Amino acid sequence: MKIIVSGGGTGGHIYPALALIRTIKQKHPDTECLYIGTDRGLESNLVPRENIPFKSIHITGFKRSLSFENIKTVVRFLKGVSQCKKIIKEFKPDVVIGTGGYVCGPVVYAAAKLNIPTMIHEQNSVPGLTNKFLSRYVDKVAICFESAREFFDEKKVVLTGNPRASEVVGESSRNVLETFGLKKEPPTILIFGGSRGARPINEAVVKSLANFAQKKYQVIYVTGDVHYEAVQKEIALIDEKDNVKVVPFIHNMPEVLRAVDLVVSRAGATTLAELTALGLPGILIPSPYVTNNHQEKNARTLVESGAALMLLEKDLSPSKLVSLIDRILLDKDQLVKMRMASRNLGIRDASWRLYEVMENLAAGTK
């Protein structure tokens, strides 16, 4: 089978696409994949590193307010469609999938107009502008949250989950905690604010370190590269604690996630897919700076199912953060209930569900 994948803008659109391709390649190494993105997006660096053929087009997103730039965007979109049609005719894919971001617009639209089987993958509970637009033209819409179903034509929708969930699942080992200088036995919490970190979370955590030092659990705190130096200066004023380890970034995140008992994080779709795949409870602090406030809506799905607690950024304080952590980690019954609730939400075979939909489309079975 030959497939074209397109997704860009943020890691939340790119990482699921890469996870899908890796899964397919493991089981079907003869599958030919082509990734179409932008030359300035994160995908232009991430995709070639995976040795996946990559082509770029020039496209920008629409402004939400009236702007002359939107006229330019329309022109770029039409040029992008023309360029994509040439790429598609040359590659001759059996199916085309868009995983989000404005680059998907001309790619998937061009494929649909050429009568190539098409689908989009919506990671969030509330779809973005591009996927709303493309949903009118594609054959299938894959979703990760049931709450997203209402935004699309019911006949097209299929619940697949997020391919990143399939990648994170594996054998759990507490040995990885020793690489941080921590012990295997105590309950362990992982705190992070995304790949680049989050200043409000960092500020609350730094002010909580002295409190954490008195607890019977241990903490891995990821600052994000851009915040690490500033955080280290503040930590230098506090005595180093054996049960708290501060790092700028974690490269082996799936391995670490499998070893911890609780996660404090933002509520990005990929993170939530990983947590539920592993049955990990969470304390979610949604970013208020995202489109349509979709992180808070993502988080509510887990909160309503009993898999997580939510702490809005405007309510974030050191005392509230520590209180919520204590509420979960120091109550074994609560911890077990939340683990079960989280695991019940997880879709661990998401990559294969998505691939099966693609396979059926390529075979002409809709």
C-alpha positions as CSV (number, residue, x, y, z in Angstrom):
1,M,0.0,0.0,0.0
2,K,1.1,3.6,-0.7
3,I,0.0,6.3,1.7
4,I,0.5,10.1,1.9
5,V,0.5,11.5,5.4
6,S,0.3,15.2,6.2
7,G,0.3,17.0,9.5
8,G,2.1,20.1,10.9
9,G,2.2,23.1,13.1
10,T,2.6,21.4,16.5
11,G,4.0,18.2,17.8
12,G,0.4,17.2,18.7
13,H,-0.3,16.8,14.9
14,I,3.1,15.4,13.9
15,Y,3.9,12.8,16.6
16,P,0.7,10.8,16.0
17,A,1.5,10.8,12.3
18,L,5.0,9.5,12.9
19,A,3.7,6.9,15.4
20,L,1.3,5.7,12.8
21,I,4.0,5.4,10.1
22,R,6.4,3.6,12.5
23,T,3.7,1.1,13.5
24,I,2.8,0.4,9.8
25,K,6.4,-0.1,8.9
26,Q,7.0,-2.6,11.7
27,K,4.3,-5.0,10.4
28,H,4.2,-4.0,6.7
29,P,7.7,-2.9,5.8
30,D,6.8,-2.8,2.1
31,T,4.3,0.1,2.7
32,E,5.5,3.2,0.9
33,C,5.0,6.5,2.8
34,L,5.3,10.1,1.7
35,Y,4.9,12.9,4.2
36,I,3.9,16.4,3.0
37,G,4.5,19.3,5.3
38,T,5.8,22.9,5.3
39,D,9.5,23.7,5.0
40,R,9.3,26.0,8.1
41,G,7.3,23.7,10.4
42,L,8.6,21.3,13.1
43,E,7.8,18.5,10.7
44,S,10.6,19.6,8.3
45,N,13.0,18.5,11.0
46,L,11.3,15.6,12.7
47,V,10.2,13.7,9.6
48,P,13.5,13.4,7.7
49,R,15.1,12.2,11.0
50,E,12.8,9.2,10.7
51,N,14.1,8.5,7.2
52,I,10.6,9.2,5.8
53,P,10.4,10.7,2.4
54,F,9.3,14.4,2.8
55,K,8.0,17.0,0.5
56,S,7.1,20.6,1.4
57,I,4.6,23.1,0.2
58,H,4.2,26.8,1.2
59,I,1.0,27.5,3.1
60,T,-0.2,29.6,6.0
61,G,-3.1,29.4,8.4
62,F,-6.2,31.7,8.4
63,K,-6.4,34.6,10.9
64,R,-9.4,34.5,13.0
65,S,-10.0,38.2,12.6
66,L,-10.5,40.1,9.3
67,S,-7.1,40.5,7.7
68,F,-5.6,41.1,4.3
69,E,-3.3,38.1,5.2
70,N,-6.4,35.9,4.7
71,I,-6.5,36.9,1.1
72,K,-2.9,35.9,0.7
73,T,-3.7,32.6,2.5
74,V,-6.4,31.8,0.0
75,V,-4.0,32.4,-2.9
76,R,-1.4,30.2,-1.2
77,F,-4.1,27.5,-0.6
78,L,-5.0,27.4,-4.3
79,K,-1.3,27.2,-5.3
80,G,-0.8,24.5,-2.6
81,V,-3.7,22.5,-4.0
82,S,-2.2,22.7,-7.5
83,Q,1.2,21.7,-6.2
84,C,-0.2,18.8,-4.2
85,K,-2.1,17.4,-7.2
86,K,1.2,17.1,-9.0
87,I,2.8,15.3,-6.1
88,I,-0.2,13.0,-5.7
89,K,-0.3,12.1,-9.4
90,E,3.4,11.3,-9.3
91,F,3.3,9.3,-6.1
92,K,-0.1,7.6,-6.8
93,P,-1.2,6.9,-3.2
94,D,-3.9,4.4,-2.3
95,V,-5.0,6.6,0.6
96,V,-4.2,10.1,2.0
97,I,-4.5,11.0,5.7
98,G,-4.3,14.4,7.4
99,T,-3.4,14.5,11.1
100,G,-4.1,18.2,11.7
101,G,-2.6,21.6,11.1
102,Y,-3.2,24.0,8.2
103,V,-0.8,22.1,5.9
104,C,-3.3,19.3,5.7
105,G,-5.8,21.6,4.0
106,P,-4.4,21.7,0.4
107,V,-3.0,18.1,0.7
108,V,-6.2,16.3,1.7
109,Y,-8.5,18.6,-0.4
110,A,-6.4,17.9,-3.5
111,A,-6.5,14.2,-2.9
112,A,-10.3,14.3,-2.5
113,K,-10.7,16.2,-5.7
114,L,-8.6,13.6,-7.5
115,N,-10.9,10.9,-6.1
116,I,-8.2,9.4,-3.9
117,P,-9.6,7.8,-0.7
118,T,-9.1,10.4,2.1
119,M,-9.4,10.7,5.9
120,I,-8.5,13.0,8.7
121,H,-7.4,12.3,12.3
122,E,-8.7,14.6,15.0
123,Q,-6.8,14.3,18.2
124,N,-8.7,16.8,20.3
125,S,-12.2,16.9,21.7
126,V,-12.8,20.1,19.7
127,P,-11.7,20.1,16.1
128,G,-9.7,22.9,14.5
129,L,-10.6,25.0,11.5
130,T,-8.7,22.8,9.0
131,N,-10.4,19.6,10.1
132,K,-13.8,21.2,10.2
133,F,-13.3,22.3,6.6
134,L,-11.8,19.0,5.3
135,S,-14.5,16.9,7.0
136,R,-16.9,17.9,4.2
137,Y,-14.7,16.3,1.6
138,V,-13.0,13.2,3.2
139,D,-14.4,9.7,3.3
140,K,-13.6,9.1,7.0
141,V,-13.0,11.1,10.2
142,A,-11.0,9.3,12.9
143,I,-11.5,10.7,16.4
144,C,-9.9,10.2,19.8
145,F,-12.6,11.6,22.1
146,E,-16.3,10.6,21.8
147,S,-17.1,14.3,22.5
148,A,-15.6,15.2,19.1
149,R,-18.2,13.1,17.3
150,E,-20.9,15.8,17.4
151,F,-18.8,18.1,15.1
152,F,-18.8,15.7,12.1
153,D,-21.1,13.8,9.9
154,E,-21.9,10.7,12.0
155,K,-21.7,8.4,8.9
156,K,-18.0,9.3,8.5
157,V,-16.9,9.1,12.1
158,V,-14.9,6.2,13.6
159,L,-13.3,6.1,17.0
160,T,-9.7,5.0,16.7
161,G,-7.8,6.8,19.4
162,N,-4.3,8.3,19.1
163,P,-1.5,6.3,17.6
164,R,0.9,7.6,20.3
165,A,-1.0,5.3,22.7
166,S,0.2,2.3,20.9
167,E,3.9,3.4,21.1
168,V,3.9,4.1,24.8
169,V,2.6,0.7,25.9
170,G,5.4,-1.8,26.9
171,E,7.0,-3.6,29.8
172,S,7.0,-1.5,33.0
173,S,10.3,-1.3,35.0
174,R,11.0,0.8,38.0
175,N,14.7,0.5,37.3
176,V,14.6,3.7,35.2
177,L,14.0,5.6,38.4
178,E,17.5,4.8,39.5
179,T,18.9,6.7,36.5
180,F,17.5,9.8,38.2
181,G,19.0,8.9,41.5
182,L,15.7,7.9,42.9
183,K,14.5,4.7,44.7
184,K,12.2,2.0,43.1
185,E,9.8,1.7,46.0
186,P,8.2,5.0,46.9
187,P,5.3,6.3,44.9
188,T,6.7,8.6,42.2
189,I,5.2,11.6,40.5
190,L,6.3,13.1,37.2
191,I,5.6,16.8,36.6
192,F,6.1,18.5,33.3
193,G,4.6,21.3,31.3
194,G,5.2,20.1,27.7
195,S,8.4,19.8,25.7
196,R,9.2,23.5,26.2
197,G,7.9,23.7,29.8
198,A,5.3,26.1,31.2
199,R,6.3,29.1,33.3
200,P,3.2,29.1,35.6
201,I,3.7,25.4,36.4
202,N,7.4,25.9,37.0
203,E,6.7,28.8,39.4
204,A,4.2,26.7,41.5
205,V,6.5,23.7,41.6
206,V,9.6,25.6,42.6
207,K,7.6,27.0,45.6
208,S,6.5,23.5,46.5
209,L,9.9,21.9,46.6
210,A,10.5,22.4,50.3
211,N,7.1,20.9,50.9
212,F,7.8,17.9,48.6
213,A,11.0,17.2,50.7
214,Q,8.8,16.3,53.7
215,K,6.7,13.8,51.7
216,K,6.9,10.0,51.5
217,Y,6.7,10.1,47.7
218,Q,9.3,11.3,45.2
219,V,9.2,13.7,42.4
220,I,10.7,14.0,38.9
221,Y,10.3,17.6,37.8
222,V,10.9,18.5,34.1
223,T,11.4,22.2,33.6
224,G,11.7,22.4,29.8
225,D,15.1,23.4,28.3
226,V,14.2,27.1,28.0
227,H,13.4,27.4,31.7
228,Y,16.0,25.1,33.2
229,E,18.7,27.7,34.0
230,A,16.3,30.1,35.7
231,V,14.8,27.3,37.7
232,Q,18.2,26.0,38.8
233,K,19.1,29.5,40.2
234,E,16.0,29.4,42.3
235,I,16.6,25.8,43.5
236,A,20.2,26.7,44.5
237,L,18.7,28.8,47.3
238,I,17.0,25.6,48.7
239,D,18.8,22.6,50.2
240,E,19.0,19.8,47.7
241,K,16.4,17.0,48.5
242,D,17.0,13.3,47.8
243,N,13.4,12.7,46.8
244,V,13.2,15.5,44.2
245,K,15.1,15.4,40.9
246,V,15.0,18.3,38.5
247,V,15.8,17.8,34.8
248,P,15.5,20.0,31.7
249,F,14.1,17.4,29.4
250,I,13.3,13.6,29.2
251,H,14.2,11.8,26.0
252,N,12.9,8.4,27.0
253,M,9.4,9.6,28.1
254,P,7.5,6.4,27.4
255,E,9.9,4.4,29.6
256,V,9.6,7.0,32.4
257,L,5.8,7.1,32.2
258,R,5.7,3.4,32.6
259,A,7.7,3.7,35.9
260,V,5.7,6.5,37.6
261,D,2.4,6.5,39.6
262,L,1.0,9.9,38.9
263,V,1.5,12.7,36.3
264,V,1.0,16.5,36.6
265,S,0.9,18.0,33.1
266,R,-0.9,20.1,30.5
267,A,-3.9,18.4,28.8
268,G,-2.6,18.0,25.2
269,A,-4.2,15.2,23.3
270,T,-1.0,13.2,22.9
271,T,-0.2,13.3,26.6
272,L,-3.7,12.2,27.5
273,A,-3.5,9.3,25.0
274,E,-0.3,8.2,26.7
275,L,-1.7,8.4,30.2
276,T,-4.8,6.5,29.5
277,A,-3.0,3.8,27.5
278,L,-0.9,3.2,30.6
279,G,-3.7,3.6,33.1
280,L,-2.0,6.6,34.8
281,P,-3.9,9.1,36.9
282,G,-3.3,12.7,36.2
283,I,-3.6,16.2,37.6
284,L,-4.2,18.2,34.5
285,I,-3.5,21.9,34.2
286,P,-4.9,22.8,30.8
287,S,-3.2,25.5,28.8
288,P,-5.5,28.5,28.5
289,Y,-3.6,29.8,25.4
290,V,-4.8,27.2,22.9
291,T,-7.5,27.4,20.2
292,N,-11.1,27.0,21.4
293,N,-9.8,26.2,24.9
294,H,-9.6,22.6,23.7
295,Q,-7.2,21.4,26.4
296,E,-9.7,22.1,29.1
297,K,-12.3,20.2,27.1
298,N,-9.9,17.4,26.6
299,A,-9.2,17.3,30.4
300,R,-12.9,17.2,31.3
301,T,-13.3,13.9,29.5
302,L,-10.8,12.3,32.0
303,V,-12.1,14.2,35.0
304,E,-15.7,13.1,34.3
305,S,-14.5,9.5,34.1
306,G,-12.6,9.7,37.4
307,A,-9.2,9.3,35.7
308,A,-7.9,12.7,36.6
309,L,-8.3,15.9,38.6
310,M,-8.2,19.3,36.9
311,L,-6.5,22.5,38.2
312,L,-7.1,25.5,36.1
313,E,-4.1,27.7,35.6
314,K,-5.9,30.7,37.1
315,D,-6.4,28.7,40.3
316,L,-2.9,27.2,40.4
317,S,-0.9,27.7,43.6
318,P,1.7,25.7,45.4
319,S,-0.7,24.7,48.2
320,K,-3.4,23.6,45.9
321,L,-1.0,21.6,43.8
322,V,0.5,19.8,46.8
323,S,-2.9,19.2,48.2
324,L,-4.2,17.4,45.0
325,I,-1.0,15.3,44.8
326,D,-1.4,14.2,48.4
327,R,-5.1,13.5,47.8
328,I,-4.1,10.9,45.2
329,L,-0.7,9.5,46.2
330,L,-1.4,9.2,49.9
331,D,-4.7,7.4,49.4
332,K,-4.2,3.9,47.9
333,D,-7.8,3.4,47.3
334,Q,-8.1,6.6,45.4
335,L,-5.0,5.8,43.4
336,V,-6.3,2.4,42.4
337,K,-9.7,3.8,41.4
338,M,-8.1,6.4,39.2
339,R,-5.8,3.9,37.6
340,M,-8.7,1.7,36.6
341,A,-10.7,4.7,35.3
342,S,-7.7,5.9,33.2
343,R,-7.1,2.5,31.8
344,N,-10.7,2.1,30.8
345,L,-10.4,5.2,28.6
346,G,-7.2,4.0,27.0
347,I,-7.1,2.8,23.4
348,R,-3.9,0.8,23.2
349,D,-4.4,-0.5,19.7
350,A,-5.0,3.0,18.2
351,S,-2.4,2.7,15.4
352,W,-3.9,-0.6,14.2
353,R,-7.5,0.8,14.3
354,L,-6.4,3.7,12.2
355,Y,-4.4,1.5,9.8
356,E,-7.5,-0.8,9.4
357,V,-9.6,2.2,8.4
358,M,-7.0,3.2,5.9
359,E,-6.7,-0.3,4.5
360,N,-10.5,-0.5,4.0
361,L,-10.5,2.8,2.3
362,A,-7.7,1.7,-0.1
363,A,-9.6,-1.5,-0.8
364,G,-12.7,0.5,-1.6
365,T,-14.6,-0.5,1.5
366,K,-16.1,2.5,3.2
